[in-house]
Amino acid sequence: MTTASLNSGSSVPPMPERTPKALRAAIAQHAPQLLVDFDRHWRRDIADAYDLAPVPAFMARWWGEYALCRDSALEAHVHRLEDDAAQEPDYIRAKAMIEEAGRIRRAAAKAEPGQ
């Protein structure tokens, strides 16, 4: 099952169940460029922890990353905004570009399982 991307008109895979295992499987299948960093972060902060407190922050971070990366056109747009902002000499324009990239990232991270 796929859903149409609002921005690109192409198909994007649905969000997985909101579990680390399901998220990792979705990343491996649809955004493998993220997998090394996901696994490294998991091993560093979660795998051997006796405290589950960091798990929600871990999931929030990677949920948002996957939500953005599963739509290549949206991901490219956000990266272009961030790159253009880094080169923009006008502070107000650069700030507006970074704020827009942030809004897109936050909106993507609100995706629910199956969307």
Biopython code that builds the backbone (N, CA, C, O; Angstrom):
import numpy as np
from Bio.PDB.StructureBuilder import StructureBuilder

atoms = [
    (1, "MET", "N", (0.843, -1.184, 0.000)),
    (1, "MET", "CA", (0.000, 0.000, 0.000)),
    (1, "MET", "C", (0.879, 1.235, 0.000)),
    (1, "MET", "O", (1.813, 1.324, 0.797)),
    (2, "THR", "N", (0.604, 2.183, -0.870)),
    (2, "THR", "CA", (1.327, 3.437, -0.885)),
    (2, "THR", "C", (0.328, 4.569, -0.848)),
    (2, "THR", "O", (-0.852, 4.404, -1.157)),
    (3, "THR", "N", (0.837, 5.721, -0.462)),
    (3, "THR", "CA", (-0.004, 6.905, -0.455)),
    (3, "THR", "C", (0.625, 7.930, -1.368)),
    (3, "THR", "O", (1.845, 7.950, -1.534)),
    (4, "ALA", "N", (-0.169, 8.763, -1.949)),
    (4, "ALA", "CA", (0.362, 9.789, -2.837)),
    (4, "ALA", "C", (1.004, 10.889, -2.014)),
    (4, "ALA", "O", (0.455, 11.334, -1.006)),
    (5, "SER", "N", (2.153, 11.311, -2.450)),
    (5, "SER", "CA", (2.838, 12.421, -1.806)),
    (5, "SER", "C", (2.086, 13.706, -2.128)),
    (5, "SER", "O", (1.668, 13.921, -3.266)),
    (6, "LEU", "N", (1.921, 14.537, -1.144)),
    (6, "LEU", "CA", (1.223, 15.794, -1.371)),
    (6, "LEU", "C", (2.033, 16.731, -2.241)),
    (6, "LEU", "O", (1.468, 17.544, -2.973)),
    (7, "ASN", "N", (3.356, 16.628, -2.169)),
    (7, "ASN", "CA", (4.202, 17.586, -2.857)),
    (7, "ASN", "C", (4.704, 17.122, -4.206)),
    (7, "ASN", "O", (4.921, 17.957, -5.085)),
    (8, "SER", "N", (4.898, 15.848, -4.411)),
    (8, "SER", "CA", (5.554, 15.411, -5.633)),
    (8, "SER", "C", (4.643, 14.656, -6.583)),
    (8, "SER", "O", (5.008, 14.461, -7.743)),
    (9, "GLY", "N", (3.482, 14.228, -6.140)),
    (9, "GLY", "CA", (2.613, 13.461, -6.998)),
    (9, "GLY", "C", (3.058, 12.023, -7.178)),
    (9, "GLY", "O", (2.378, 11.257, -7.860)),
    (10, "SER", "N", (4.168, 11.637, -6.595)),
    (10, "SER", "CA", (4.654, 10.263, -6.700)),
    (10, "SER", "C", (4.173, 9.462, -5.499)),
    (10, "SER", "O", (3.569, 10.001, -4.571)),
    (11, "SER", "N", (4.449, 8.179, -5.535)),
    (11, "SER", "CA", (4.047, 7.315, -4.430)),
    (11, "SER", "C", (5.128, 7.270, -3.367)),
    (11, "SER", "O", (6.321, 7.240, -3.668)),
    (12, "VAL", "N", (4.696, 7.264, -2.146)),
    (12, "VAL", "CA", (5.625, 7.103, -1.026)),
    (12, "VAL", "C", (5.126, 5.940, -0.185)),
    (12, "VAL", "O", (3.920, 5.715, -0.088)),
    (13, "PRO", "N", (6.037, 5.207, 0.417)),
    (13, "PRO", "CA", (5.595, 4.090, 1.254)),
    (13, "PRO", "C", (4.890, 4.600, 2.502)),
    (13, "PRO", "O", (5.181, 5.702, 2.967)),
    (14, "PRO", "N", (3.974, 3.821, 3.048)),
    (14, "PRO", "CA", (3.289, 4.236, 4.268)),
    (14, "PRO", "C", (4.236, 4.183, 5.463)),
    (14, "PRO", "O", (5.252, 3.488, 5.447)),
    (15, "MET", "N", (3.881, 4.922, 6.476)),
    (15, "MET", "CA", (4.651, 4.866, 7.716)),
    (15, "MET", "C", (4.409, 3.508, 8.369)),
    (15, "MET", "O", (3.306, 2.967, 8.294)),
    (16, "PRO", "N", (5.448, 2.958, 9.012)),
    (16, "PRO", "CA", (5.309, 1.653, 9.660)),
    (16, "PRO", "C", (4.608, 1.777, 11.010)),
    (16, "PRO", "O", (4.213, 2.867, 11.424)),
    (17, "GLU", "N", (4.463, 0.636, 11.687)),
    (17, "GLU", "CA", (4.020, 0.678, 13.079)),
    (17, "GLU", "C", (5.034, 1.520, 13.847)),
    (17, "GLU", "O", (6.196, 1.616, 13.450)),
    (18, "ARG", "N", (4.596, 2.124, 14.937)),
    (18, "ARG", "CA", (5.490, 3.000, 15.694)),
    (18, "ARG", "C", (6.280, 2.179, 16.722)),
    (18, "ARG", "O", (6.121, 2.349, 17.931)),
    (19, "THR", "N", (7.131, 1.287, 16.210)),
    (19, "THR", "CA", (8.032, 0.494, 17.049)),
    (19, "THR", "C", (9.423, 0.564, 16.446)),
    (19, "THR", "O", (9.558, 0.724, 15.233)),
    (20, "PRO", "N", (10.463, 0.447, 17.266)),
    (20, "PRO", "CA", (11.817, 0.475, 16.709)),
    (20, "PRO", "C", (12.044, -0.601, 15.648)),
    (20, "PRO", "O", (12.684, -0.339, 14.629)),
    (21, "LYS", "N", (11.529, -1.796, 15.877)),
    (21, "LYS", "CA", (11.733, -2.897, 14.928)),
    (21, "LYS", "C", (11.068, -2.594, 13.583)),
    (21, "LYS", "O", (11.683, -2.780, 12.533)),
    (22, "ALA", "N", (9.833, -2.133, 13.609)),
    (22, "ALA", "CA", (9.119, -1.816, 12.367)),
    (22, "ALA", "C", (9.754, -0.631, 11.654)),
    (22, "ALA", "O", (9.857, -0.621, 10.428)),
    (23, "LEU", "N", (10.177, 0.363, 12.418)),
    (23, "LEU", "CA", (10.819, 1.527, 11.822)),
    (23, "LEU", "C", (12.132, 1.136, 11.162)),
    (23, "LEU", "O", (12.431, 1.595, 10.060)),
    (24, "ARG", "N", (12.920, 0.289, 11.826)),
    (24, "ARG", "CA", (14.186, -0.155, 11.243)),
    (24, "ARG", "C", (13.940, -0.918, 9.949)),
    (24, "ARG", "O", (14.660, -0.724, 8.969)),
    (25, "ALA", "N", (12.937, -1.780, 9.936)),
    (25, "ALA", "CA", (12.621, -2.542, 8.723)),
    (25, "ALA", "C", (12.215, -1.609, 7.579)),
    (25, "ALA", "O", (12.621, -1.817, 6.435)),
    (26, "ALA", "N", (11.424, -0.592, 7.880)),
    (26, "ALA", "CA", (11.008, 0.364, 6.852)),
    (26, "ALA", "C", (12.203, 1.152, 6.328)),
    (26, "ALA", "O", (12.322, 1.383, 5.125)),
    (27, "ILE", "N", (13.083, 1.562, 7.234)),
    (27, "ILE", "CA", (14.290, 2.272, 6.808)),
    (27, "ILE", "C", (15.133, 1.377, 5.911)),
    (27, "ILE", "O", (15.598, 1.814, 4.859)),
    (28, "ALA", "N", (15.331, 0.131, 6.319)),
    (28, "ALA", "CA", (16.140, -0.801, 5.524)),
    (28, "ALA", "C", (15.558, -0.973, 4.122)),
    (28, "ALA", "O", (16.304, -1.069, 3.147)),
    (29, "GLN", "N", (14.246, -1.013, 4.019)),
    (29, "GLN", "CA", (13.607, -1.252, 2.727)),
    (29, "GLN", "C", (13.500, 0.002, 1.869)),
    (29, "GLN", "O", (13.739, -0.057, 0.662)),
    (30, "HIS", "N", (13.147, 1.133, 2.468)),
    (30, "HIS", "CA", (12.801, 2.314, 1.681)),
    (30, "HIS", "C", (13.781, 3.481, 1.789)),
    (30, "HIS", "O", (13.760, 4.378, 0.947)),
    (31, "ALA", "N", (14.633, 3.484, 2.802)),
    (31, "ALA", "CA", (15.605, 4.574, 2.975)),
    (31, "ALA", "C", (16.918, 4.004, 3.506)),
    (31, "ALA", "O", (17.383, 4.410, 4.571)),
    (32, "PRO", "N", (17.520, 3.066, 2.772)),
    (32, "PRO", "CA", (18.708, 2.379, 3.285)),
    (32, "PRO", "C", (19.889, 3.306, 3.563)),
    (32, "PRO", "O", (20.795, 2.935, 4.308)),
    (33, "GLN", "N", (19.895, 4.492, 2.984)),
    (33, "GLN", "CA", (20.969, 5.446, 3.259)),
    (33, "GLN", "C", (20.966, 5.889, 4.723)),
    (33, "GLN", "O", (21.974, 6.403, 5.208)),
    (34, "LEU", "N", (19.858, 5.701, 5.428)),
    (34, "LEU", "CA", (19.766, 6.072, 6.844)),
    (34, "LEU", "C", (20.170, 4.943, 7.785)),
    (34, "LEU", "O", (20.393, 5.180, 8.972)),
    (35, "LEU", "N", (20.265, 3.725, 7.272)),
    (35, "LEU", "CA", (20.388, 2.547, 8.130)),
    (35, "LEU", "C", (21.650, 2.533, 8.984)),
    (35, "LEU", "O", (21.582, 2.184, 10.162)),
    (36, "VAL", "N", (22.784, 2.898, 8.430)),
    (36, "VAL", "CA", (24.033, 2.878, 9.205)),
    (36, "VAL", "C", (23.929, 3.820, 10.396)),
    (36, "VAL", "O", (24.299, 3.451, 11.511)),
    (37, "ASP", "N", (23.429, 5.028, 10.174)),
    (37, "ASP", "CA", (23.301, 5.985, 11.278)),
    (37, "ASP", "C", (22.247, 5.544, 12.286)),
    (37, "ASP", "O", (22.436, 5.713, 13.491)),
    (38, "PHE", "N", (21.143, 4.981, 11.810)),
    (38, "PHE", "CA", (20.107, 4.463, 12.706)),
    (38, "PHE", "C", (20.706, 3.396, 13.621)),
    (38, "PHE", "O", (20.560, 3.462, 14.841)),
    (39, "ASP", "N", (21.379, 2.416, 13.024)),
    (39, "ASP", "CA", (21.967, 1.329, 13.816)),
    (39, "ASP", "C", (23.034, 1.832, 14.776)),
    (39, "ASP", "O", (23.103, 1.383, 15.920)),
    (40, "ARG", "N", (23.855, 2.752, 14.323)),
    (40, "ARG", "CA", (24.898, 3.321, 15.191)),
    (40, "ARG", "C", (24.267, 4.033, 16.388)),
    (40, "ARG", "O", (24.704, 3.854, 17.525)),
    (41, "HIS", "N", (23.247, 4.833, 16.126)),
    (41, "HIS", "CA", (22.556, 5.550, 17.196)),
    (41, "HIS", "C", (21.904, 4.554, 18.157)),
    (41, "HIS", "O", (21.971, 4.730, 19.374)),
    (42, "TRP", "N", (21.274, 3.508, 17.613)),
    (42, "TRP", "CA", (20.643, 2.477, 18.444)),
    (42, "TRP", "C", (21.675, 1.830, 19.364)),
    (42, "TRP", "O", (21.456, 1.737, 20.572)),
    (43, "ARG", "N", (22.787, 1.387, 18.808)),
    (43, "ARG", "CA", (23.816, 0.717, 19.618)),
    (43, "ARG", "C", (24.392, 1.657, 20.675)),
    (43, "ARG", "O", (24.637, 1.247, 21.809)),
    (44, "ARG", "N", (24.606, 2.905, 20.305)),
    (44, "ARG", "CA", (25.212, 3.866, 21.223)),
    (44, "ARG", "C", (24.290, 4.228, 22.386)),
    (44, "ARG", "O", (24.739, 4.308, 23.530)),
    (45, "ASP", "N", (23.016, 4.445, 22.106)),
    (45, "ASP", "CA", (22.134, 5.024, 23.126)),
    (45, "ASP", "C", (21.051, 4.100, 23.676)),
    (45, "ASP", "O", (20.512, 4.375, 24.748)),
    (46, "ILE", "N", (20.719, 3.027, 22.988)),
    (46, "ILE", "CA", (19.557, 2.240, 23.379)),
    (46, "ILE", "C", (19.885, 0.784, 23.679)),
    (46, "ILE", "O", (19.440, 0.260, 24.700)),
    (47, "ALA", "N", (20.635, 0.128, 22.839)),
    (47, "ALA", "CA", (20.785, -1.333, 22.871)),
    (47, "ALA", "C", (21.170, -1.884, 24.235)),
    (47, "ALA", "O", (20.562, -2.851, 24.693)),
    (48, "ASP", "N", (22.147, -1.306, 24.890)),
    (48, "ASP", "CA", (22.615, -1.827, 26.171)),
    (48, "ASP", "C", (22.140, -1.008, 27.364)),
    (48, "ASP", "O", (22.632, -1.183, 28.479)),
    (49, "ALA", "N", (21.194, -0.126, 27.133)),
    (49, "ALA", "CA", (20.710, 0.729, 28.217)),
    (49, "ALA", "C", (19.773, -0.050, 29.136)),
    (49, "ALA", "O", (18.985, -0.884, 28.691)),
    (50, "TYR", "N", (19.880, 0.240, 30.407)),
    (50, "TYR", "CA", (18.959, -0.344, 31.385)),
    (50, "TYR", "C", (17.772, 0.581, 31.625)),
    (50, "TYR", "O", (16.796, 0.206, 32.274)),
    (51, "ASP", "N", (17.872, 1.780, 31.097)),
    (51, "ASP", "CA", (16.844, 2.795, 31.260)),
    (51, "ASP", "C", (16.170, 3.020, 29.907)),
    (51, "ASP", "O", (16.853, 3.314, 28.925)),
    (52, "LEU", "N", (14.883, 2.892, 29.840)),
    (52, "LEU", "CA", (14.161, 3.082, 28.584)),
    (52, "LEU", "C", (13.812, 4.543, 28.307)),
    (52, "LEU", "O", (13.164, 4.844, 27.305)),
    (53, "ALA", "N", (14.230, 5.437, 29.172)),
    (53, "ALA", "CA", (13.896, 6.850, 29.003)),
    (53, "ALA", "C", (14.321, 7.423, 27.650)),
    (53, "ALA", "O", (13.592, 8.254, 27.110)),
    (54, "PRO", "N", (15.467, 7.025, 27.067)),
    (54, "PRO", "CA", (15.848, 7.619, 25.784)),
    (54, "PRO", "C", (15.077, 7.095, 24.570)),
    (54, "PRO", "O", (15.196, 7.662, 23.483)),
    (55, "VAL", "N", (14.298, 6.038, 24.728)),
    (55, "VAL", "CA", (13.617, 5.436, 23.570)),
    (55, "VAL", "C", (12.638, 6.404, 22.897)),
    (55, "VAL", "O", (12.655, 6.489, 21.669)),
    (56, "PRO", "N", (11.789, 7.136, 23.622)),
    (56, "PRO", "CA", (10.886, 8.063, 22.925)),
    (56, "PRO", "C", (11.620, 9.124, 22.101)),
    (56, "PRO", "O", (11.190, 9.450, 20.994)),
    (57, "ALA", "N", (12.705, 9.658, 22.619)),
    (57, "ALA", "CA", (13.470, 10.653, 21.857)),
    (57, "ALA", "C", (14.109, 10.015, 20.625)),
    (57, "ALA", "O", (14.124, 10.609, 19.547)),
    (58, "PHE", "N", (14.632, 8.809, 20.791)),
    (58, "PHE", "CA", (15.209, 8.074, 19.662)),
    (58, "PHE", "C", (14.151, 7.869, 18.580)),
    (58, "PHE", "O", (14.398, 8.137, 17.405)),
    (59, "MET", "N", (12.977, 7.394, 18.982)),
    (59, "MET", "CA", (11.908, 7.139, 18.017)),
    (59, "MET", "C", (11.452, 8.430, 17.338)),
    (59, "MET", "O", (11.214, 8.441, 16.130)),
    (60, "ALA", "N", (11.330, 9.498, 18.089)),
    (60, "ALA", "CA", (10.897, 10.767, 17.504)),
    (60, "ALA", "C", (11.890, 11.242, 16.451)),
    (60, "ALA", "O", (11.495, 11.698, 15.378)),
    (61, "ARG", "N", (13.166, 11.135, 16.756)),
    (61, "ARG", "CA", (14.191, 11.590, 15.820)),
    (61, "ARG", "C", (14.150, 10.775, 14.533)),
    (61, "ARG", "O", (14.136, 11.339, 13.439)),
    (62, "TRP", "N", (14.132, 9.446, 14.659)),
    (62, "TRP", "CA", (14.189, 8.594, 13.471)),
    (62, "TRP", "C", (12.847, 8.497, 12.762)),
    (62, "TRP", "O", (12.812, 8.269, 11.552)),
    (63, "TRP", "N", (11.755, 8.662, 13.472)),
    (63, "TRP", "CA", (10.433, 8.704, 12.844)),
    (63, "TRP", "C", (10.386, 9.881, 11.871)),
    (63, "TRP", "O", (9.948, 9.745, 10.728)),
    (64, "GLY", "N", (10.842, 11.029, 12.345)),
    (64, "GLY", "CA", (10.864, 12.219, 11.494)),
    (64, "GLY", "C", (11.808, 12.086, 10.317)),
    (64, "GLY", "O", (11.478, 12.500, 9.205)),
    (65, "GLU", "N", (12.975, 11.514, 10.547)),
    (65, "GLU", "CA", (13.931, 11.321, 9.452)),
    (65, "GLU", "C", (13.349, 10.413, 8.381)),
    (65, "GLU", "O", (13.420, 10.723, 7.192)),
    (66, "TYR", "N", (12.774, 9.293, 8.800)),
    (66, "TYR", "CA", (12.195, 8.371, 7.824)),
    (66, "TYR", "C", (11.003, 9.009, 7.115)),
    (66, "TYR", "O", (10.856, 8.868, 5.901)),
    (67, "ALA", "N", (10.158, 9.704, 7.859)),
    (67, "ALA", "CA", (8.982, 10.337, 7.258)),
    (67, "ALA", "C", (9.388, 11.284, 6.137)),
    (67, "ALA", "O", (8.696, 11.376, 5.123)),
    (68, "LEU", "N", (10.485, 11.978, 6.307)),
    (68, "LEU", "CA", (10.969, 12.886, 5.276)),
    (68, "LEU", "C", (11.643, 12.120, 4.138)),
    (68, "LEU", "O", (11.363, 12.382, 2.968)),
    (69, "CYS", "N", (12.515, 11.190, 4.463)),
    (69, "CYS", "CA", (13.304, 10.487, 3.444)),
    (69, "CYS", "C", (12.488, 9.554, 2.566)),
    (69, "CYS", "O", (12.916, 9.229, 1.458)),
    (70, "ARG", "N", (11.330, 9.117, 3.027)),
    (70, "ARG", "CA", (10.523, 8.210, 2.200)),
    (70, "ARG", "C", (9.927, 8.931, 1.000)),
    (70, "ARG", "O", (9.468, 8.285, 0.057)),
    (71, "ASP", "N", (9.927, 10.255, 1.021)),
    (71, "ASP", "CA", (9.463, 11.065, -0.111)),
    (71, "ASP", "C", (10.670, 11.817, -0.661)),
    (71, "ASP", "O", (11.035, 12.873, -0.145)),
    (72, "SER", "N", (11.284, 11.275, -1.701)),
    (72, "SER", "CA", (12.543, 11.838, -2.197)),
    (72, "SER", "C", (12.402, 13.283, -2.676)),
    (72, "SER", "O", (13.333, 14.072, -2.520)),
    (73, "ALA", "N", (11.267, 13.637, -3.249)),
    (73, "ALA", "CA", (11.078, 15.015, -3.709)),
    (73, "ALA", "C", (10.993, 15.978, -2.525)),
    (73, "ALA", "O", (11.573, 17.064, -2.559)),
    (74, "LEU", "N", (10.279, 15.583, -1.494)),
    (74, "LEU", "CA", (10.166, 16.425, -0.306)),
    (74, "LEU", "C", (11.516, 16.547, 0.398)),
    (74, "LEU", "O", (11.903, 17.630, 0.838)),
    (75, "GLU", "N", (12.221, 15.432, 0.497)),
    (75, "GLU", "CA", (13.552, 15.452, 1.109)),
    (75, "GLU", "C", (14.484, 16.383, 0.332)),
    (75, "GLU", "O", (15.210, 17.176, 0.933)),
    (76, "ALA", "N", (14.469, 16.293, -0.990)),
    (76, "ALA", "CA", (15.325, 17.154, -1.815)),
    (76, "ALA", "C", (14.963, 18.625, -1.616)),
    (76, "ALA", "O", (15.846, 19.479, -1.554)),
    (77, "HIS", "N", (13.680, 18.918, -1.518)),
    (77, "HIS", "CA", (13.237, 20.303, -1.304)),
    (77, "HIS", "C", (13.763, 20.845, 0.027)),
    (77, "HIS", "O", (14.265, 21.967, 0.087)),
    (78, "VAL", "N", (13.649, 20.054, 1.084)),
    (78, "VAL", "CA", (14.135, 20.486, 2.402)),
    (78, "VAL", "C", (15.647, 20.696, 2.374)),
    (78, "VAL", "O", (16.147, 21.695, 2.893)),
    (79, "HIS", "N", (16.365, 19.771, 1.779)),
    (79, "HIS", "CA", (17.826, 19.913, 1.713)),
    (79, "HIS", "C", (18.221, 21.127, 0.871)),
    (79, "HIS", "O", (19.190, 21.818, 1.186)),
    (80, "ARG", "N", (17.471, 21.381, -0.193)),
    (80, "ARG", "CA", (17.746, 22.553, -1.023)),
    (80, "ARG", "C", (17.519, 23.837, -0.219)),
    (80, "ARG", "O", (18.320, 24.769, -0.295)),
    (81, "LEU", "N", (16.432, 23.883, 0.546)),
    (81, "LEU", "CA", (16.188, 25.054, 1.400)),
    (81, "LEU", "C", (17.333, 25.256, 2.387)),
    (81, "LEU", "O", (17.807, 26.376, 2.573)),
    (82, "GLU", "N", (17.774, 24.171, 3.020)),
    (82, "GLU", "CA", (18.859, 24.264, 4.005)),
    (82, "GLU", "C", (20.167, 24.682, 3.350)),
    (82, "GLU", "O", (20.898, 25.512, 3.891)),
    (83, "ASP", "N", (20.464, 24.109, 2.187)),
    (83, "ASP", "CA", (21.695, 24.471, 1.474)),
    (83, "ASP", "C", (21.655, 25.914, 0.991)),
    (83, "ASP", "O", (22.639, 26.642, 1.113)),
    (84, "ASP", "N", (20.516, 26.326, 0.442)),
    (84, "ASP", "CA", (20.384, 27.704, -0.026)),
    (84, "ASP", "C", (20.497, 28.689, 1.129)),
    (84, "ASP", "O", (21.092, 29.756, 0.983)),
    (85, "ALA", "N", (19.933, 28.338, 2.263)),
    (85, "ALA", "CA", (20.022, 29.214, 3.436)),
    (85, "ALA", "C", (21.467, 29.385, 3.883)),
    (85, "ALA", "O", (21.868, 30.471, 4.301)),
    (86, "ALA", "N", (22.244, 28.318, 3.796)),
    (86, "ALA", "CA", (23.654, 28.392, 4.201)),
    (86, "ALA", "C", (24.445, 29.336, 3.303)),
    (86, "ALA", "O", (25.444, 29.913, 3.733)),
    (87, "GLN", "N", (24.005, 29.493, 2.063)),
    (87, "GLN", "CA", (24.711, 30.359, 1.110)),
    (87, "GLN", "C", (24.103, 31.758, 0.997)),
    (87, "GLN", "O", (24.685, 32.640, 0.365)),
    (88, "GLU", "N", (22.959, 31.956, 1.595)),
    (88, "GLU", "CA", (22.223, 33.218, 1.459)),
    (88, "GLU", "C", (22.867, 34.323, 2.299)),
    (88, "GLU", "O", (22.983, 34.177, 3.516)),
    (89, "PRO", "N", (23.286, 35.419, 1.674)),
    (89, "PRO", "CA", (23.899, 36.512, 2.443)),
    (89, "PRO", "C", (22.886, 37.344, 3.243)),
    (89, "PRO", "O", (23.248, 37.977, 4.234)),
    (90, "ASP", "N", (21.638, 37.340, 2.819)),
    (90, "ASP", "CA", (20.597, 38.111, 3.504)),
    (90, "ASP", "C", (20.061, 37.286, 4.679)),
    (90, "ASP", "O", (19.437, 36.244, 4.482)),
    (91, "TYR", "N", (20.308, 37.759, 5.886)),
    (91, "TYR", "CA", (19.922, 37.031, 7.093)),
    (91, "TYR", "C", (18.425, 36.725, 7.127)),
    (91, "TYR", "O", (18.034, 35.610, 7.472)),
    (92, "ILE", "N", (17.600, 37.679, 6.782)),
    (92, "ILE", "CA", (16.150, 37.493, 6.859)),
    (92, "ILE", "C", (15.691, 36.406, 5.883)),
    (92, "ILE", "O", (14.856, 35.571, 6.232)),
    (93, "ARG", "N", (16.227, 36.415, 4.673)),
    (93, "ARG", "CA", (15.873, 35.364, 3.695)),
    (93, "ARG", "C", (16.382, 34.002, 4.157)),
    (93, "ARG", "O", (15.674, 33.001, 4.041)),
    (94, "ALA", "N", (17.609, 33.959, 4.682)),
    (94, "ALA", "CA", (18.172, 32.688, 5.166)),
    (94, "ALA", "C", (17.330, 32.143, 6.315)),
    (94, "ALA", "O", (17.035, 30.949, 6.367)),
    (95, "LYS", "N", (16.950, 33.018, 7.225)),
    (95, "LYS", "CA", (16.125, 32.608, 8.362)),
    (95, "LYS", "C", (14.783, 32.059, 7.880)),
    (95, "LYS", "O", (14.305, 31.050, 8.398)),
    (96, "ALA", "N", (14.182, 32.708, 6.903)),
    (96, "ALA", "CA", (12.898, 32.248, 6.366)),
    (96, "ALA", "C", (13.038, 30.859, 5.728)),
    (96, "ALA", "O", (12.150, 30.019, 5.870)),
    (97, "MET", "N", (14.142, 30.623, 5.035)),
    (97, "MET", "CA", (14.357, 29.308, 4.414)),
    (97, "MET", "C", (14.521, 28.217, 5.467)),
    (97, "MET", "O", (13.969, 27.125, 5.330)),
    (98, "ILE", "N", (15.280, 28.518, 6.514)),
    (98, "ILE", "CA", (15.486, 27.533, 7.587)),
    (98, "ILE", "C", (14.169, 27.272, 8.317)),
    (98, "ILE", "O", (13.867, 26.131, 8.665)),
    (99, "GLU", "N", (13.393, 28.319, 8.546)),
    (99, "GLU", "CA", (12.097, 28.139, 9.207)),
    (99, "GLU", "C", (11.162, 27.288, 8.358)),
    (99, "GLU", "O", (10.443, 26.442, 8.890)),
    (100, "GLU", "N", (11.163, 27.501, 7.045)),
    (100, "GLU", "CA", (10.323, 26.691, 6.155)),
    (100, "GLU", "C", (10.776, 25.231, 6.170)),
    (100, "GLU", "O", (9.940, 24.329, 6.216)),
    (101, "ALA", "N", (12.072, 24.991, 6.131)),
    (101, "ALA", "CA", (12.589, 23.618, 6.205)),
    (101, "ALA", "C", (12.161, 22.971, 7.523)),
    (101, "ALA", "O", (11.773, 21.803, 7.547)),
    (102, "GLY", "N", (12.231, 23.719, 8.602)),
    (102, "GLY", "CA", (11.806, 23.202, 9.905)),
    (102, "GLY", "C", (10.325, 22.876, 9.945)),
    (102, "GLY", "O", (9.926, 21.858, 10.510)),
    (103, "ARG", "N", (9.503, 23.738, 9.346)),
    (103, "ARG", "CA", (8.057, 23.475, 9.287)),
    (103, "ARG", "C", (7.773, 22.188, 8.508)),
    (103, "ARG", "O", (6.931, 21.384, 8.908)),
    (104, "ILE", "N", (8.472, 22.005, 7.414)),
    (104, "ILE", "CA", (8.267, 20.795, 6.609)),
    (104, "ILE", "C", (8.694, 19.565, 7.396)),
    (104, "ILE", "O", (7.991, 18.555, 7.395)),
    (105, "ARG", "N", (9.841, 19.640, 8.070)),
    (105, "ARG", "CA", (10.316, 18.507, 8.879)),
    (105, "ARG", "C", (9.313, 18.165, 9.989)),
    (105, "ARG", "O", (8.998, 16.996, 10.210)),
    (106, "ARG", "N", (8.817, 19.194, 10.681)),
    (106, "ARG", "CA", (7.849, 18.946, 11.760)),
    (106, "ARG", "C", (6.553, 18.352, 11.223)),
    (106, "ARG", "O", (5.980, 17.455, 11.840)),
    (107, "ALA", "N", (6.091, 18.842, 10.087)),
    (107, "ALA", "CA", (4.862, 18.300, 9.491)),
    (107, "ALA", "C", (5.065, 16.844, 9.078)),
    (107, "ALA", "O", (4.183, 16.013, 9.293)),
    (108, "ALA", "N", (6.205, 16.533, 8.493)),
    (108, "ALA", "CA", (6.488, 15.149, 8.090)),
    (108, "ALA", "C", (6.519, 14.233, 9.303)),
    (108, "ALA", "O", (6.028, 13.105, 9.249)),
    (109, "ALA", "N", (7.092, 14.713, 10.392)),
    (109, "ALA", "CA", (7.228, 13.891, 11.605)),
    (109, "ALA", "C", (5.883, 13.599, 12.269)),
    (109, "ALA", "O", (5.800, 12.719, 13.125)),
    (110, "LYS", "N", (4.841, 14.316, 11.891)),
    (110, "LYS", "CA", (3.512, 14.077, 12.464)),
    (110, "LYS", "C", (2.769, 12.939, 11.770)),
    (110, "LYS", "O", (1.650, 12.600, 12.158)),
    (111, "ALA", "N", (3.379, 12.354, 10.758)),
    (111, "ALA", "CA", (2.729, 11.242, 10.047)),
    (111, "ALA", "C", (2.434, 10.111, 11.022)),
    (111, "ALA", "O", (3.228, 9.810, 11.913)),
    (112, "GLU", "N", (1.297, 9.505, 10.835)),
    (112, "GLU", "CA", (0.868, 8.393, 11.683)),
    (112, "GLU", "C", (1.131, 7.068, 10.972)),
    (112, "GLU", "O", (1.273, 7.043, 9.749)),
    (113, "PRO", "N", (1.196, 5.978, 11.715)),
    (113, "PRO", "CA", (1.363, 4.673, 11.073)),
    (113, "PRO", "C", (0.292, 4.452, 9.998)),
    (113, "PRO", "O", (-0.888, 4.729, 10.210)),
    (114, "GLY", "N", (0.723, 3.957, 8.863)),
    (114, "GLY", "CA", (-0.187, 3.694, 7.762)),
    (114, "GLY", "C", (-0.402, 4.853, 6.817)),
    (114, "GLY", "O", (-0.932, 4.666, 5.721)),
    (115, "GLN", "N", (-0.006, 6.036, 7.214)),
    (115, "GLN", "CA", (-0.174, 7.206, 6.336)),
    (115, "GLN", "C", (0.907, 7.234, 5.288)),
    (115, "GLN", "O", (0.936, 8.141, 4.457)),
]
sb = StructureBuilder()
sb.init_structure("model")
sb.init_model(0)
sb.init_chain("A")
sb.init_seg("    ")
for serial, (resi, resn, name, xyz) in enumerate(atoms, 1):
    if name == "N":
        sb.init_residue(resn, " ", resi, " ")
    sb.init_atom(name, np.array(xyz, "f"), 0.0, 1.0, " ", f" {name:<3s}", serial, name[0])
structure = sb.get_structure()
